[in-house]
């Protein structure tokens, strides 16, 4: 099994040009069922998903890691959605964060309260998946937009703990790659991978990556793909990311792969 962590020199070199950060989406609801439903709808969204059980917890989460989008219930204990939304919209530093109410109609909530809260939109429960994603996409285009994957045939050098292994690229997106590889691998492993895209740049692409899924052993998850594993690019320079994006964009749409 391959293991390893990035050394400081390599990490500092990669971070000279910062990687593009994932957006963050905050889900606020006091009912676990609805949080799980919403997380399921956002499963294919390239974003970090955080949750809170009431308005007070939401404000704490926002103070620790400012989200790019908030889906919020209205009827919650301790601090309800109306109170929380009003507090956020009255804060000059936070008021630009889009807030979408996701709530069930009741005698305790009326249209005037919703409007006065300053929210940016709302949908009603039971939650319709299409409405949930479409309204979120108005404020965060990445919502349910899977990264386009295209075929790639290239040697990939995999490095860890001073050891080097060879794999072969199978497909690639702006955010990650699937690598054909027969050695044992485990999810969450951190690896340095390097490969060339000679039609775009003469320089090697180097990125620290994390294994997100493994397609090895028996039975394999995807028999239609070669044995290997998928990685998410974690530390990638802006220059290298631009090269990857250019490679992906130049492949005709008809040659894109199913996600």
Helices and strands as residue ranges (DSSP letters): H 8-14, E 23-28, H 32-41, E 47-52, H 55-64, E 69-72, H 81-89, E 98-103, H 111-117, E 121-124, H 129-139, E 149-151, E 155-160, E 163-172, E 176-180, E 190-197, E 201-215, E 228-236, H 238-250, G 253-255, E 256-257
